[in-house]
Amino acid sequence: MNFNNNKLSQSEEIIFYLDLSTDFLKRKTLVKALDDFIENKNDLFKNISYGLVLFKKAKEIFSLYDKNAERIIDTIEDIWDEREEHVSYFENGLYEILAHIFKVSRNNPKKYQVIVLSDSVSHLSDEYHTALYNLILKAKNFTTTINVIRLGEDKFYEDDVKLKVITSETFGATFYCDNRKNLDTYLNSLLKTQEKINVLKSESQKVLDDDYTFYEKLATDLISLSSEDEIICILCEQELCPICETHSDELHKCYNCDAPFHSCCAAEYSISNQIGFPNIFRCPRCGALLKLDKNFVDTILSEKSEQEEIDSEQKENVLEQYISNEDFKEDITDDGNIPLRPPSKKKVKVGGFFGTEIEINSNGSSNNKSNRGFAKNQHNDEKVSISSLRPPRSKSSLKLCPICGATVKGSVFCPICGSKIEK
């Protein structure tokens, strides 16, 4: 069955984080710029929702997610005068937003674009920034882009480096707007760059090994079926697992959409479609983040590795078998010297480009032809042994398999059918 999660990946949520604690930007200018951006965004893309985060007085955080554009604009109008003044809680607001993204992404993966409008420098300690940076490294694997627009007339800010690190890690950008009337220009520039950003993400996302605990806790185990659930695996579309062919491989299901899985089928799918760890994957039906027992998947990986080594050895044996057959195709008779076909001829030169040209038969004999311009004392009837050109191969080690007829060399088992070869 072919699973397609394109619908999931096409949905997008744009979250506006208003870290605005000065009077540089007026409410009317802000609303007009956001309204213009939202209108242009909706003309270009469908299936978009919006969110809003800001701090009210007394460090009270306000958040609104997955709403329509009108709800966001109306909310800004209603609570604008209640926002915190003279203090920036930049890191805390991003903590809140990332927590929302991680929570929702467990069940419903989609694209996130965080647009931060900030007019003040945060004076929180470095520990806050370090903790935020660690979360951002994880967030970029959830298709999250963070863009920051710094509003103000200053030429330099003490947190410039911090902002650029945060945005660059998520394939976003940091902008500096020193004229409030140009805010709509900076916002609309994000419309054109987002598609290029998404292309970069598909090539650069990587999950770090140290993050296993984070993803393992975020994912959910498969659960048992109820009596009303379907008993056909969503992957193999069979009731009996085709991999292990045992009735003991009971079906389990996704907690979010009830999609049933055999353990073996789920493990194979997880290994091939992992998010960075072999036992953690997204449900092919709903996109929920699921996990399997790590030891079980590691055992399957170990068995697959052993089988690959065996297959590789068998391919080498078959290759040697093919080479041996080409070089020594002879009937196995009492005298052991009767060729199956007339000996093929091959011409080689001994002594470089101007050396003697020798015609060699596959049975080891040769016809010597003197090349023009070479030493005059060469005789046309001179015989050159093939053993002087390459080491002889022992024919005594070649045997025929009594079952499939393949030639076996240096082994007591046939590399084709596995039959034991009698000495």
PANU-502511 format. One line per field, with one value per residue (C-alpha): residue number from 1; y, x, z. Coordinates in Angstrom, 3 decimals. Each point is the difference from the previous one (the first is absolute). Layout:
pos = NUM,...
Y = Y,...
X = X,...
Z = Z,...
This chain:
pos = 1,2,3,4,5,6,7,8,9,10,11,12,13,14,15,16,17,18,19,20,21,22,23,24,25,26,27,28,29,30,31,32,33,34,35,36,37,38,39,40,41,42,43,44,45,46,47,48,49,50,51,52,53,54,55,56,57,58,59,60,61,62,63,64,65,66,67,68,69,70,71,72,73,74,75,76,77,78,79,80,81,82,83,84,85,86,87,88,89,90,91,92,93,94,95,96,97,98,99,100,101,102,103,104,105,106,107,108,109,110,111,112,113,114,115,116,117,118,119,120,121,122,123,124,125,126,127,128,129,130,131,132,133,134,135,136,137,138,139,140,141,142,143,144,145,146,147,148,149,150,151,152,153,154,155,156,157,158,159,160,161,162,163,164,165,166,167,168,169,170,171,172,173,174,175,176,177,178,179,180,181,182,183,184,185,186,187,188,189,190,191,192,193,194,195,196,197,198,199,200,201,202,203,204,205,206,207,208,209,210,211,212,213,214,215,216,217,218,219,220,221,222,223,224,225,226,227,228,229,230,231,232,233,234,235,236,237,238,239,240,241,242,243,244,245,246,247,248,249,250,251,252,253,254,255,256,257,258,259,260,261,262,263,264,265,266,267,268,269,270,271,272,273,274,275,276,277,278,279,280,281,282,283,284,285,286,287,288,289,290,291,292,293,294,295,296,297,298,299,300,301,302,303,304,305,306,307,308,309,310,311,312,313,314,315,316,317,318,319,320,321,322,323,324,325,326,327,328,329,330,331,332,333,334,335,336,337,338,339,340,341,342,343,344,345,346,347,348,349,350,351,352,353,354,355,356,357,358,359,360,361,362,363,364,365,366,367,368,369,370,371,372,373,374,375,376,377,378,379,380,381,382,383,384,385,386,387,388,389,390,391,392,393,394,395,396,397,398,399,400,401,402,403,404,405,406,407,408,409,410,411,412,413,414,415,416,417,418,419,420,421,422,423
Y = 0.000,3.464,2.523,3.699,2.616,2.976,1.387,0.016,1.727,2.689,1.379,2.909,2.087,3.485,1.191,3.695,0.623,3.665,0.759,3.702,1.962,3.540,2.537,-0.206,-1.934,1.261,-2.359,1.367,-0.468,-3.531,-1.092,1.446,-1.773,-3.357,0.274,0.670,-2.916,-2.421,1.023,-0.596,-3.277,-1.321,0.887,-2.130,-2.962,-1.858,-1.912,2.574,0.781,2.677,0.383,2.854,0.233,3.019,0.901,1.953,1.991,-1.886,-2.471,-1.672,-1.828,0.008,-2.572,-0.798,-2.745,-1.461,2.763,1.910,3.352,2.068,-1.448,0.940,3.586,0.516,-1.337,2.411,2.857,-1.134,-0.620,2.432,2.324,-2.938,-1.019,0.075,3.191,0.718,-3.681,-2.697,-3.678,-1.077,-3.494,-0.799,0.747,-2.334,-2.708,0.232,-0.162,-2.954,-1.919,0.468,-1.192,-3.122,-0.860,0.422,-1.750,-3.244,-0.401,2.476,0.903,3.172,2.977,2.746,3.518,2.106,3.747,1.920,3.767,1.276,3.562,-0.685,-1.987,-2.854,0.155,-3.534,-2.042,-2.126,-3.118,1.001,0.381,-3.335,-1.824,1.732,-0.893,-3.693,0.062,1.794,-2.722,-2.419,2.348,0.207,-3.719,0.797,2.234,3.194,3.304,2.955,3.524,3.050,3.605,2.356,3.343,3.135,2.763,-1.320,-1.207,-2.736,-2.155,-2.066,-3.115,0.177,-3.179,-1.871,0.879,-0.992,-3.358,-0.768,0.909,-1.595,-3.350,-0.164,1.322,3.329,3.533,3.063,3.352,3.511,2.466,3.561,1.516,-1.209,0.788,-2.668,-2.859,-1.267,-0.188,-2.232,-2.230,-0.446,-0.927,-3.170,-1.099,-0.418,-1.712,-2.692,-2.475,0.256,-0.564,-3.184,-1.389,0.597,-1.708,-3.215,-0.364,1.125,-1.438,-2.375,-1.504,-0.191,-3.233,1.931,0.931,-3.581,0.433,3.105,-1.725,-3.256,1.844,1.972,-3.156,-2.390,-3.807,-1.999,-1.178,-3.169,-0.371,0.143,-2.362,2.591,0.615,-1.382,-2.945,0.638,1.558,3.405,-0.763,-3.553,-0.025,-3.520,-1.518,-2.353,1.668,-0.932,0.555,-2.362,-1.951,-0.618,0.615,1.174,3.277,1.768,3.211,3.278,3.414,3.684,1.768,2.964,-1.534,-3.726,-1.119,-3.665,-1.354,-3.358,0.343,-1.209,2.233,3.013,-0.681,-0.261,3.197,1.822,-0.969,1.268,3.135,0.949,3.596,-0.627,-2.979,-3.454,-0.605,3.414,0.841,1.881,-1.823,-0.317,0.755,2.981,1.066,-0.621,-0.610,-3.690,-2.215,-3.701,-1.957,0.950,-3.459,-1.615,2.324,-0.353,-3.800,0.339,2.356,-2.480,-2.838,2.149,0.852,-3.675,-0.888,2.748,-1.441,-3.466,1.384,1.868,-3.161,-1.929,2.672,-0.222,-3.784,0.272,2.490,-2.325,-2.828,1.978,0.894,-3.611,-1.258,2.478,-0.888,-3.744,-1.240,-3.657,-3.271,-2.034,-3.275,-2.718,1.807,3.403,1.761,0.085,3.532,0.649,2.239,0.918,2.049,3.723,2.160,3.167,2.292,1.625,1.844,-0.818,2.746,3.145,1.588,-1.053,-3.434,-3.429,-0.696,-3.405,-1.864,-2.004,-2.800,-0.633,-3.439,1.603,-0.351,3.037,1.088,2.498,2.802,2.376,3.649,2.202,2.183,-2.310,-1.961,-1.840,-3.084,-0.932,-3.227,-0.255,-3.563,0.827,-1.352,2.034,-1.762,1.552,-0.605,2.702,2.546,-0.832,-2.572,-3.318,-0.871,-3.386,-2.064,-2.545,2.343,0.329,-2.313,-0.218,0.206,-3.244,1.891,3.127,-0.683,3.175,-0.067,0.207,1.277,-0.128,-0.848,-3.048,1.725,1.171,3.819,-0.251,-2.648,-0.660,-3.750,-1.730,-1.063,-3.417,-0.130
X = 0.000,1.242,-0.308,0.000,0.280,0.098,-3.208,1.593,3.156,-1.954,-1.838,1.767,-0.330,1.490,0.567,0.528,2.030,-0.344,2.997,-0.864,0.579,0.628,-2.069,2.086,-2.743,-3.581,-2.945,-1.548,3.232,0.429,-3.549,0.179,3.313,-1.202,-3.299,1.820,2.400,-2.825,-1.988,2.990,0.825,-3.537,0.090,3.114,-0.687,-3.004,-0.555,1.721,-0.781,1.441,1.169,0.852,2.294,0.784,0.622,-2.528,0.872,1.480,1.697,-3.312,0.390,-2.864,-0.169,-2.487,0.617,-1.480,-2.558,-1.161,1.509,-2.976,0.219,3.680,-0.522,-2.987,1.977,2.879,-2.488,-1.543,3.121,2.535,-0.112,0.477,3.420,3.139,2.030,3.732,0.941,0.724,-0.582,1.272,1.190,-3.105,-2.318,1.927,-0.096,-3.787,-0.178,2.378,-1.891,-3.164,1.758,1.396,-3.361,-2.042,2.618,-0.540,-3.364,-0.135,3.286,-0.058,2.151,0.574,1.218,0.706,0.214,1.439,-0.484,2.403,0.903,2.019,3.038,-0.589,2.195,-0.680,3.065,2.036,-1.556,-3.314,1.615,1.856,-3.219,-1.795,2.735,-0.241,-3.746,0.478,2.368,-2.884,-2.658,1.572,-0.714,-3.698,-0.030,0.206,1.399,0.666,0.328,0.734,-0.748,1.811,-1.807,1.871,2.320,3.205,2.723,1.268,-1.582,1.811,-2.007,0.677,2.077,-2.568,-2.826,1.978,0.944,-3.631,-1.309,2.801,-0.403,-3.610,0.751,-1.584,1.385,0.474,-1.216,0.549,-2.830,0.876,-3.125,-3.348,-1.650,2.158,-1.221,-2.360,2.935,1.999,-2.992,-0.852,3.619,-0.592,-2.652,2.565,2.752,-2.008,-0.036,3.790,0.344,-2.079,2.302,3.054,-1.676,-0.675,3.736,1.372,-2.160,1.843,-0.876,2.827,0.631,-0.017,-3.650,-1.284,-1.514,-1.885,-1.578,-0.582,-2.059,-1.846,-1.041,-2.761,-0.075,-2.382,-3.005,-2.122,-2.975,-3.543,-2.743,-1.327,3.329,0.881,2.418,1.778,3.485,0.090,3.472,-0.229,-3.825,-0.128,-1.234,3.004,3.417,1.761,3.445,-0.045,-3.140,-0.951,-3.324,1.880,0.787,-3.109,-1.232,0.394,-1.257,0.802,-1.569,-1.022,-1.692,-0.327,2.143,0.989,3.536,1.767,3.133,2.245,-1.661,0.185,3.684,0.844,-1.935,1.621,3.510,-0.691,-1.947,1.623,0.314,3.620,-0.338,-0.981,-2.771,-1.734,-2.183,-3.111,-3.263,-0.500,-3.709,-0.173,3.627,-0.001,3.446,0.238,2.665,0.824,2.014,3.625,1.416,-2.464,1.006,3.711,-0.379,-1.572,2.775,2.616,-1.648,-0.205,3.699,0.949,-2.134,1.653,3.425,-1.151,-1.463,3.237,2.058,-2.320,0.326,3.786,-0.187,-2.255,2.413,2.942,-2.094,-0.692,3.677,1.036,-2.521,1.212,3.673,-0.343,-3.127,0.917,-1.843,0.550,1.180,2.408,2.995,-1.422,1.497,-2.768,-1.303,-3.711,0.652,2.902,2.500,-0.528,2.919,1.283,2.830,2.339,3.332,3.032,2.578,-2.111,-1.648,2.788,0.354,-0.739,-3.611,-1.094,-3.203,-1.166,-2.545,-2.218,1.629,3.383,1.674,1.232,0.953,2.867,-0.135,2.936,-0.947,1.603,2.818,0.758,3.273,1.025,1.225,-3.575,-1.289,-3.576,-0.368,1.163,-2.379,-0.834,-1.615,-3.193,1.353,2.556,-2.780,-2.184,0.034,-1.653,-3.299,-0.455,-2.717,-0.070,-2.039,-2.799,-2.963,-3.516,-3.030,-1.993,-3.268,0.128,3.115,1.835,3.778,1.218,3.445,1.717,-3.160,-1.902,-3.344,-1.515,-0.306,-3.147,-2.197,1.924,0.407,2.979,2.691,1.536,3.798
Z = 0.000,-0.869,2.811,-0.749,2.717,-2.342,1.485,3.416,-1.184,-1.891,3.057,1.667,3.137,0.230,3.556,0.736,3.146,1.039,2.213,-0.042,3.200,-1.325,-1.914,-3.189,-1.834,0.220,0.137,-3.191,-1.979,1.338,-0.804,-3.519,-0.741,1.375,-1.833,-3.288,0.557,0.840,-3.071,-2.293,1.717,-0.421,-3.682,-0.482,2.269,1.339,3.212,2.240,3.623,2.271,3.577,2.364,3.035,2.172,3.621,2.012,3.082,2.954,-2.353,-0.890,-3.272,-2.492,-2.795,-2.724,-2.567,-3.165,-0.565,-3.052,-0.940,1.159,3.504,0.250,-1.177,2.322,2.961,-0.614,-0.074,3.293,2.148,-1.480,3.018,2.399,-1.334,2.157,-0.285,0.344,0.500,-2.594,0.706,-3.417,1.006,2.074,-2.898,-2.309,2.708,-0.060,-3.798,-0.330,2.685,-2.065,-3.166,1.668,1.552,-3.186,-2.156,1.900,-1.736,-2.865,-1.709,-2.080,-0.929,2.541,-0.622,3.085,-0.631,2.949,0.166,2.658,1.012,3.167,1.046,2.433,3.098,1.180,0.961,-2.433,1.471,-1.582,-3.398,0.278,0.880,-2.877,-2.459,0.916,-0.670,-3.315,-1.212,0.477,-1.394,-3.447,-0.406,0.406,-3.105,2.015,-1.246,2.300,-1.411,2.164,-0.931,2.377,0.184,1.089,-1.081,1.586,-2.378,2.297,2.691,2.603,-0.882,-3.764,0.003,2.073,-2.393,-3.065,1.509,0.825,-3.449,-2.015,1.789,-1.222,-3.513,0.856,-0.014,2.211,-1.331,1.344,-0.549,1.051,-1.569,1.279,-3.319,-1.700,2.172,-2.702,-2.449,2.340,0.711,-3.666,-0.782,2.014,-2.494,-2.783,1.964,1.762,-2.906,-0.393,3.736,-0.209,-2.733,2.188,2.931,-1.910,-0.636,3.348,2.764,2.279,3.365,2.519,1.904,3.270,-0.630,0.185,3.470,-1.146,-3.010,1.872,2.612,-2.664,-1.895,1.082,0.077,-2.159,2.014,-0.035,-2.282,1.276,-1.126,-2.472,-1.770,-3.431,0.055,-3.307,0.212,-1.700,-1.445,-1.363,-0.311,1.454,3.214,0.378,0.016,-3.285,1.529,2.969,-1.044,3.620,1.681,3.099,-1.782,1.245,-1.520,1.890,-1.013,-0.073,2.988,-2.168,-3.072,0.884,-2.957,0.694,-0.382,0.272,2.138,-2.820,-2.582,2.290,0.689,-3.711,-0.704,2.924,-1.121,-3.520,1.034,3.297,1.194,0.964,2.345,-1.364,2.559,-0.288,-3.001,-1.048,-0.611,-3.778,0.411,2.401,0.575,3.764,1.501,0.978,1.511,0.178,2.537,-0.638,0.769,-2.426,-2.838,0.824,-0.267,-3.449,-1.099,1.215,-1.933,-3.127,0.329,0.335,-3.017,-2.051,0.840,-1.069,-3.230,-0.675,0.477,-2.284,-2.698,0.269,-0.289,-3.040,-1.555,0.633,-1.388,-3.174,-0.438,0.578,-2.529,-2.625,0.530,0.459,-1.785,-0.404,0.124,3.135,-1.524,0.994,-1.447,0.978,-3.061,-2.665,-0.646,-0.392,-3.003,-2.250,1.946,-0.313,-1.033,1.587,-1.150,2.499,-0.249,2.096,0.479,-0.399,-3.007,-2.399,1.584,-1.387,-0.865,1.288,-0.837,3.006,-0.009,2.997,0.347,0.682,-3.377,-1.879,-3.493,-0.071,-2.572,-0.174,-0.119,-2.640,1.287,2.932,0.466,-3.163,1.814,1.009,-1.638,-1.240,1.286,3.525,2.651,3.092,2.942,1.317,3.502,-0.609,-0.477,2.995,2.780,-0.839,1.635,1.561,-1.653,2.738,2.236,-2.578,0.467,-1.381,2.254,-0.370,0.543,-2.165,-2.088,1.036,0.261,3.601,0.843,3.381,1.957,1.196,-0.600,-3.274,-0.062,-2.153,1.647,3.229,-0.564,1.604,-2.451,0.562,-0.133
